Structure formats: structure tokens, C-alpha cells
Amino acid sequence: MADRADTLIAQHAVVDDVRREFGELLVRLRTARDWSQGKLAQQAGIDASTVSRLESGARAPERETVNRIADALVLPIIDRDRLLAAAGFRSAAFDDPLISELATLLADPAMPETAQSELRAALRIALHYGRTARGQQDR
């Protein structure tokens, strides 16, 4: 019985950490735009008290709410993914089977180092092509 209680305490601690991390990140993203909680709430179509509770860690975010906030803040994909991760959700990019398989291959310890290196080289070429096609220079 003690093991189960310890497990529940640990799970609650993880949830509290997620809420705190999400809240802190949300505050940083909102204040970087010099927005009030009310302005963010209005832009995201949510109640101002929801923003307050999310930022304080009193409420766990739902994925739809995170997406609405990210849309309102017009977050670049990396910041959107960071916000989703802070809320305990995976990136929407992993819904693409190719991205998911690629991540699995790159993380597979059984994949030979030379194969991983060649795969990364192919990715750099693909990224260069994509950036060139949309008119953006390489970073």
C-alpha cells in the first residue's frame, strides 16, 4: 500500500512540475509581447481567469487551450512545440509518420554511427533544398 501511495505522490509532483513549467513559459512568452493576461485571453478566445490560473500553475492546460494560446501569440513552430512540451504534450510534427520514423531511426542505438551520420547529411541537403525553395537562406 505504501508503494502505491509513493507512486501517487510522485505522479502529483510530476503534474505540479508540468503546471509550473508551463506557467513560467507562458508568462515569458506573454510578457515578451508586452501583453496583459486580459489581452492574451481576448486574443485566444479564453477567459482571463484561465490565463491567470494557467500561469500560476493552479490549472493544467488542455491541448486545445495551448494551441489557441500559441495561435494568439503567433508563435513560431519551435516556440509552439516548446509550449506544448511544457504542457506535457508532444509536438504536432510527430503526427507526420515520416517525422516520427525519422526521429525513431535517429534515436535507435542499434543504428550504426555511419548510417546516422549519412542520414543527418541527407537531412541537411533536404533542409537546404526546402529553405531555398521558400526563399530563406540557410542558418
C-alpha positions in Angstrom: 0.0 0.0 0.0 2.9 2.3 0.8 4.3 1.8 -2.7 1.0 2.9 -4.3 0.9 6.0 -2.1 4.5 6.8 -3.1 3.6 6.4 -6.8 0.6 8.7 -6.4 2.7 11.3 -4.7 5.4 11.1 -7.4 2.7 11.4 -10.1 1.3 14.5 -8.4 4.8 16.0 -8.2 5.2 15.5 -12.0 1.9 17.2 -12.7 2.8 20.1 -10.4 6.2 20.4 -12.3 4.4 20.5 -15.6 1.9 23.1 -14.5 4.7 25.3 -13.0 7.0 24.9 -16.1 4.1 25.7 -18.5 3.0 28.7 -16.4 6.5 30.1 -16.3 7.0 29.8 -20.0 3.6 31.3 -20.7 4.4 34.3 -18.6 7.7 34.8 -20.5 6.0 34.5 -23.9 3.2 36.8 -23.0 5.4 39.5 -21.4 7.8 39.4 -24.3 4.9 40.8 -26.3 4.1 43.2 -23.5 0.6 41.8 -23.3 -1.6 41.7 -20.2 -3.3 38.5 -19.2 -6.6 40.1 -20.4 -5.2 40.8 -23.9 -3.9 37.2 -24.3 -7.2 35.9 -23.1 -9.1 38.1 -25.6 -6.8 37.2 -28.5 -7.0 33.4 -27.7 -10.8 33.5 -27.1 -10.5 32.2 -23.5 -11.4 33.7 -20.1 -8.8 35.9 -18.4 -9.1 33.8 -15.2 -8.0 30.8 -17.3 -4.8 32.6 -18.2 -4.2 33.6 -14.6 -4.7 30.0 -13.4 -2.5 28.6 -16.1 0.3 31.0 -15.3 0.1 30.4 -11.6 0.1 26.6 -12.1 -3.4 26.3 -10.5 -4.8 24.7 -13.6 -3.4 22.1 -16.0 -3.6 23.2 -19.7 -5.6 21.3 -22.3 -4.0 20.8 -25.7 -6.7 22.9 -27.4 -6.1 25.7 -25.0 -2.3 25.5 -25.6 -3.0 25.7 -29.4 -5.3 28.6 -29.0 -2.7 30.5 -27.0 0.0 29.6 -29.4 -2.1 30.9 -32.3 -3.0 34.1 -30.5 0.7 34.7 -29.7 1.6 33.8 -33.4 4.4 31.6 -32.1 7.0 30.2 -34.5 6.9 26.4 -34.6 9.8 25.9 -32.2 8.1 28.1 -29.5 4.8 26.3 -30.1 6.4 23.0 -29.7 8.2 24.2 -26.5 4.8 25.4 -25.1 3.2 22.1 -26.0 6.1 20.1 -24.4 5.9 22.3 -21.2 2.2 21.4 -21.0 3.1 17.7 -21.3 2.0 17.3 -25.0 4.1 16.1 -27.9 4.8 18.2 -31.0 2.2 18.0 -33.7 5.1 17.4 -36.1 5.2 13.8 -34.7 1.8 13.2 -36.2 3.6 13.0 -39.6 4.6 9.4 -39.9 7.8 10.4 -41.8 8.9 12.7 -39.0 8.1 10.1 -36.4 10.0 7.3 -38.2 13.0 9.6 -38.7 13.1 10.5 -35.0 12.9 6.8 -34.2 15.7 6.0 -36.5 18.0 8.7 -35.3 17.4 7.7 -31.7 17.9 4.0 -32.3 21.1 2.8 -30.5 21.2 -0.1 -32.9 21.6 2.2 -35.9 25.3 2.2 -36.9 27.0 5.6 -36.3 28.0 5.9 -40.0 24.4 5.4 -41.1 23.2 8.0 -38.6 25.8 10.4 -39.9 24.8 9.8 -43.5 21.1 10.2 -42.6 21.9 13.6 -41.0 23.8 14.6 -44.1 20.8 13.8 -46.2 18.6 15.8 -43.9 20.9 18.8 -44.2 20.6 18.6 -48.0 16.8 18.3 -47.7 16.7 21.3 -45.4 18.8 23.4 -47.7 16.5 22.5 -50.6 13.4 23.4 -48.6 14.9 26.7 -47.4 16.0 27.6 -50.9 12.6 26.7 -52.3 10.8 29.0 -49.9 13.4 31.8 -50.4 15.1 31.6 -47.0 18.8 31.4 -46.6 20.5 28.6 -44.6 21.1 29.3 -40.9 
